[in-house]
Amino acid sequence: MLMAHPDVLKDLVEQYETLCALHAENGSEEARRRRDDVAYTLCVSTGTRDIDSALVAARHRLPGARAAEGSLVAG
């Protein structure tokens, strides 16, 4: 499976977190729609089906990320 470059993943994670905060703060439809688009892109970029899994997968690809001992991605 092709995986997005870590810089791209970092940018997507940051965008997603910012858009979550914006939507929580003012509840705008535009922020929600953009957040959903970024979530979809993260899922496609990481080969996952839900945003929680996509965020975990993306963060594991970022520089300095370490797999937890005993996790499925360790080793």
DORO-693362 format. One record per residue: residue number from 1; x, y, z of N, C-alpha, C in turn. Coordinates in pm, whole numbers, padded with zeros to 5 digits. Layout:
NUM,X,Y,Z,X,Y,Z,X,Y,Z
...
END
This chain:
1,00084,-00118,00000,00000,00000,00000,00088,00124,00000
2,00051,00220,-00080,00121,00348,-00081,00080,00427,00042
3,00176,00495,00102,00148,00576,00220,00193,00719,00192
4,00113,00813,00234,00146,00954,00213,00275,00989,00288
5,00345,01087,00236,00468,01136,00299,00435,01188,00440
6,00525,01166,00536,00499,01213,00672,00465,01362,00682
7,00524,01446,00598,00492,01589,00601,00346,01613,00562
8,00297,01537,00466,00158,01549,00424,00067,01503,00538
9,00101,01391,00600,00021,01341,00711,00019,01439,00827
10,00134,01497,00858,00142,01595,00966,00050,01712,00938
11,00052,01762,00814,-00033,01873,00776,-00181,01836,00788
12,-00217,01717,00744,-00357,01674,00752,-00403,01660,00897
13,-00319,01604,00982,-00354,01589,01125,-00374,01728,01186
14,-00284,01821,01157,-00295,01956,01211,-00422,02025,01161
15,-00451,02010,01032,-00574,02067,00976,-00697,02009,01045
16,-00698,01877,01062,-00813,01811,01124,-00835,01864,01266
17,-00727,01871,01345,-00739,01918,01483,-00786,02063,01489
18,-00734,02147,01400,-00776,02287,01395,-00923,02299,01358
19,-00965,02223,01258,-01105,02228,01215,-01199,02173,01321
20,-01156,02073,01397,-01238,02023,01508,-01259,02134,01611
21,-01152,02207,01642,-01161,02316,01738,-01251,02428,01686
22,-01237,02463,01558,-01321,02567,01499,-01468,02528,01502
23,-01496,02403,01468,-01634,02358,01466,-01691,02355,01608
24,-01612,02311,01704,-01658,02307,01843,-01682,02448,01895
25,-01600,02542,01849,-01610,02680,01898,-01731,02753,01841
26,-01750,02743,01710,-01859,02821,01650,-01961,02738,01574
27,-01938,02609,01562,-02035,02520,01500,-02067,02550,01355
28,-01974,02614,01284,-02005,02651,01146,-02013,02527,01056
29,-02104,02535,00963,-02123,02428,00866,-01999,02413,00778
30,-01937,02525,00745,-01817,02521,00661,-01703,02446,00730
31,-01683,02474,00859,-01578,02405,00934,-01607,02255,00942
32,-01734,02219,00963,-01770,02077,00970,-01746,02008,00837
33,-01786,02073,00729,-01769,02016,00596,-01621,01998,00562
34,-01541,02099,00592,-01396,02091,00566,-01332,01983,00653
35,-01375,01975,00781,-01324,01871,00872,-01355,01733,00817
36,-01476,01714,00768,-01514,01585,00710,-01431,01552,00586
37,-01401,01652,00505,-01316,01631,00387,-01175,01590,00426
38,-01120,01658,00527,-00985,01625,00574,-00985,01485,00636
39,-01090,01451,00710,-01101,01318,00770,-01101,01211,00662
40,-01176,01233,00555,-01180,01139,00443,-01041,01124,00381
41,-00973,01237,00360,-00839,01234,00301,-00742,01159,00391
42,-00752,01179,00522,-00667,01105,00615,-00693,00955,00607
43,-00819,00917,00599,-00853,00774,00588,-00796,00714,00460
44,-00813,00782,00349,-00760,00734,00222,-00607,00727,00227
45,-00546,00830,00284,-00399,00838,00290,-00336,00733,00380
46,-00413,00682,00475,-00359,00585,00570,-00416,00444,00550
47,-00508,00430,00456,-00567,00299,00430,-00658,00251,00542
48,-00724,00345,00608,-00814,00311,00719,-00957,00349,00683
49,-01050,00311,00770,-01192,00336,00741,-01259,00432,00837
50,-01190,00471,00944,-01250,00568,01036,-01142,00665,01083
51,-01186,00782,01126,-01092,00888,01158,-01003,00853,01276
52,-01054,00782,01375,-00970,00746,01489,-00853,00658,01446
53,-00879,00560,01363,-00774,00473,01312,-00678,00551,01222
54,-00734,00643,01143,-00651,00723,01054,-00555,00812,01133
55,-00603,00871,01241,-00518,00957,01322,-00406,00876,01388
56,-00439,00757,01438,-00336,00671,01498,-00232,00633,01393
57,-00278,00589,01277,-00187,00548,01171,-00100,00664,01125
58,-00159,00781,01109,-00083,00899,01064,00022,00937,01167
59,-00016,00938,01292,00079,00977,01398,00194,00878,01410
60,00169,00751,01381,00277,00652,01385,00378,00673,01272
61,00336,00741,01167,00426,00767,01054,00506,00896,01069
62,00472,00977,01170,00540,01104,01188,00677,01083,01250
63,00772,01169,01215,00906,01157,01273,00900,01161,01426
64,00975,01072,01487,00979,01067,01632,00873,00979,01695
65,00780,00929,01614,00676,00842,01668,00735,00707,01704
66,00691,00653,01813,00740,00521,01856,00620,00434,01884
67,00626,00311,01840,00520,00216,01868,00528,00173,02013
68,00414,00161,02076,00411,00117,02215,00453,-00029,02224
69,00522,-00064,02331,00565,-00201,02349,00442,-00292,02349
70,00450,-00398,02273,00339,-00493,02266,00231,-00456,02167
71,00243,-00342,02100,00140,-00304,02006,00156,-00382,01876
72,00054,-00384,01797,00057,-00457,01671,00154,-00396,01572
73,00183,-00266,01585,00274,-00202,01491,00418,-00208,01537
74,00443,-00256,01657,00581,-00269,01706,00649,-00384,01634
75,00779,-00368,01615,00853,-00480,01560,00882,-00466,01422
END
